[in-house]
Amino acid sequence: MEQHALSGQETYDPNHLLDSLLKKMGLKNDAALSRALEVAPPVISKIRHRKLPVGASLLIRMHEVSDMSIRDLRDLMGDRRTKYRLSDAQGKPKSSMENSSERPVSAI
């Protein structure tokens, strides 16, 4: 099983986040939460069992449906990181051929 960086943190508890959302939104169970978030029920189950991290798009969706800030949502799941690492590929400029939308003009 792949280990996610956040799941190694002692404070990480996605169940606290999910339970807090259930309470705040007045929902009865994970099935209702999955409908509200517009995700398949197994996604919620995998997050509860720490087999799937809470991804950025899901975190944004939680923010949209609950009106809670992203920071508050991250705090609820125990994510205390203040800085994030980007991969080596992110932030690097593309080569000149990748940037150019034009193709070289051939002589006729």
C-alpha positions as CSV (number, residue, x, y, z in Angstrom):
1,M,0.0,0.0,0.0
2,E,1.3,3.4,-0.9
3,Q,1.9,5.7,2.1
4,H,0.8,9.3,1.6
5,A,3.0,12.1,3.2
6,L,0.1,13.5,5.2
7,S,-1.0,10.1,6.6
8,G,2.4,9.8,8.3
9,Q,1.6,12.8,10.5
10,E,0.5,11.9,14.0
11,T,-2.3,14.6,13.9
12,Y,-3.8,13.4,10.6
13,D,-7.4,12.3,11.2
14,P,-9.7,12.4,8.2
15,N,-12.6,10.9,10.2
16,H,-12.7,14.1,12.3
17,L,-13.1,16.2,9.2
18,L,-15.8,13.9,7.8
19,D,-17.7,13.7,11.1
20,S,-17.5,17.5,11.5
21,L,-18.9,18.0,8.0
22,L,-21.7,15.6,8.7
23,K,-22.6,17.5,11.8
24,K,-22.2,21.0,10.3
25,M,-24.3,20.1,7.2
26,G,-27.0,18.2,9.3
27,L,-26.4,15.0,7.3
28,K,-27.1,11.5,8.8
29,N,-24.4,9.4,7.2
30,D,-21.6,9.0,4.7
31,A,-23.9,8.2,1.9
32,A,-25.6,11.6,2.3
33,L,-22.2,13.3,2.5
34,S,-21.1,11.6,-0.7
35,R,-24.2,12.9,-2.4
36,A,-23.7,16.4,-1.1
37,L,-20.0,16.4,-2.2
38,E,-21.0,14.7,-5.5
39,V,-18.5,11.8,-5.1
40,A,-19.0,8.1,-5.1
41,P,-19.7,6.5,-1.7
42,P,-16.5,4.4,-1.9
43,V,-14.4,7.7,-2.0
44,I,-15.7,8.6,1.5
45,S,-15.0,5.0,2.7
46,K,-11.5,5.0,1.4
47,I,-10.8,8.4,3.0
48,R,-12.1,7.1,6.4
49,H,-9.9,4.0,6.1
50,R,-6.9,6.1,5.1
51,K,-6.6,4.4,1.8
52,L,-7.2,7.7,-0.1
53,P,-6.0,11.2,0.9
54,V,-8.4,14.1,0.8
55,G,-7.4,15.6,-2.5
56,A,-7.4,19.3,-3.4
57,S,-10.5,19.1,-5.6
58,L,-12.4,17.4,-2.8
59,L,-11.2,19.9,-0.3
60,I,-12.4,22.7,-2.5
61,R,-15.8,20.9,-2.9
62,M,-16.0,20.6,0.9
63,H,-15.4,24.3,1.1
64,E,-18.1,25.1,-1.4
65,V,-20.8,23.0,0.2
66,S,-20.0,23.8,3.8
67,D,-18.9,27.5,3.6
68,M,-16.0,26.6,5.8
69,S,-12.6,27.9,4.9
70,I,-10.0,25.7,3.4
71,R,-7.7,26.4,6.4
72,D,-10.5,25.3,8.8
73,L,-11.1,22.1,6.8
74,R,-7.4,21.3,6.9
75,D,-7.2,22.0,10.6
76,L,-10.1,19.6,11.2
77,M,-8.3,16.7,9.5
78,G,-5.1,17.6,11.4
79,D,-3.1,19.0,8.5
80,R,-0.9,21.5,10.2
81,R,1.5,22.1,7.2
82,T,2.1,25.7,6.3
83,K,4.3,25.1,3.3
84,Y,4.0,22.8,0.4
85,R,6.5,21.2,-1.8
86,L,6.2,21.3,-5.5
87,S,7.5,18.6,-7.7
88,D,10.6,19.3,-9.7
89,A,8.5,19.6,-12.9
90,Q,6.3,22.3,-11.5
91,G,7.3,25.9,-12.0
92,K,10.0,25.2,-14.6
93,P,9.6,27.0,-17.9
94,K,8.8,24.9,-20.9
95,S,11.3,24.6,-23.7
96,S,10.9,27.1,-26.6
97,M,9.3,24.4,-28.9
98,E,6.8,23.4,-26.2
99,N,5.8,27.1,-25.7
100,S,5.4,27.8,-29.4
101,S,1.9,27.1,-30.7
102,E,3.2,27.7,-34.2
103,R,4.8,25.1,-36.4
104,P,7.9,25.8,-38.3
105,V,7.1,27.1,-41.8
106,S,8.6,25.0,-44.5
107,A,9.8,26.5,-47.8
108,I,7.5,25.9,-50.8
